[in-house]
Amino acid sequence: MKSIITLGIESSCDETAVAVVRDGREVLSNIINSQIDIHTLYGGVVPEIASRNHINNISNVYKEAIKQSGVSIEEIDVVTCTYGPGLVGALLVGLSYGKALSYAINKPLIGVNHIEGHIASNYITHKDLEPPFICVMMSGGNTQIVHVKDYTKFEVLGKTRDDAIGESFDKIARVIGLGYPGGPKVDKLAQQGEANIKLPKTHFDNMDFSFSGIKTAVINLNHNTIDINKADLCKSFEKTVTEILIVNVKKAIDKTEVGTVVLAGGVSANSYIRKEFLNLEKEGIKIYMPDLKLCTDNAAMIASAGYYNYINGKRNDLSLNAIPNLKLE
Ligand code: KG4
């Protein structure tokens, strides 16, 4: 069968990324231009600055992705781009570029849900992975437990009622003086600490999450305790949120009777969370997680998810718009 080459475009936050992927799993190129250094000056992503930088970067990122892939523009079968969720101005840059490209080369356009993309990063890392599985989706803007029934069929079993888990990592890092981006810095400091501080856990009858209570507790402890050991605080935070995640994952396994668990999103790069989830294999649960460089935003995951949408018959036209609060359906 002829292979299908998808071009992916990602610009939902502060990474301008373009990738070329064959048959949804084989990455031919994956170019990422990160704006982290620019946004670090402000302690977080400034949406207007992100949009302007996407405009400046996207053509060069696209050209480099085509060059490194070794395929010609004529060989691209489908143009796929993130159309939500994300920052609306940022999304519009990648989406407009994708629309123009699909029109110019006369190839189908497919809008990809960014969350679906994060899930698909696992298809690139693990060639054997197939649905169904339970996905723990944890990023800067989302925390969800998803029953992935098929490549394009999802049921959200639980989600955060307030902060996303990545948002909590970032906020804590800022308050204790580690700066932006917070997650990797908390991860590093926690490796020198002990999980010896008791923090509150919020659980619901269903599989929803709440991270605002533990975030506030960490911030208050930091403000009110003289000489608090920040490494211990970070390690205790990581341990507590991991326990919260695992409780809900086990509920999802019981409900669906699916014994495969897949991590996705930027926070799945966390070394403590990865280690603790791998420990679940001792209980007979099969664990998959993305390669570290595919945990955070990239376009290969968009091209992969776009491929599965393409073979399932999805097509968009040029009226496709950005949807900042797009949900997984
Ligand atoms: O998936 P992602 O790149 O962007 C969104 O789609 O939101 O996730 C970014 C989030 C940020 O909150 C960042 O702090 C967090 O992922 N993150 C981490 C680590 N690396 C990135 N959190 C904890 N530990 C890490 N090693």
Residues whose N, C-alpha, C, O or C-beta is under 5 A from the ligand:
A	BS01	KG4	S139 G140 G141 G166 E167 F169 D170 P181 G182 G183 P184 D187 G265 G266 V267 A269 N270 S271 C295 T296 D297
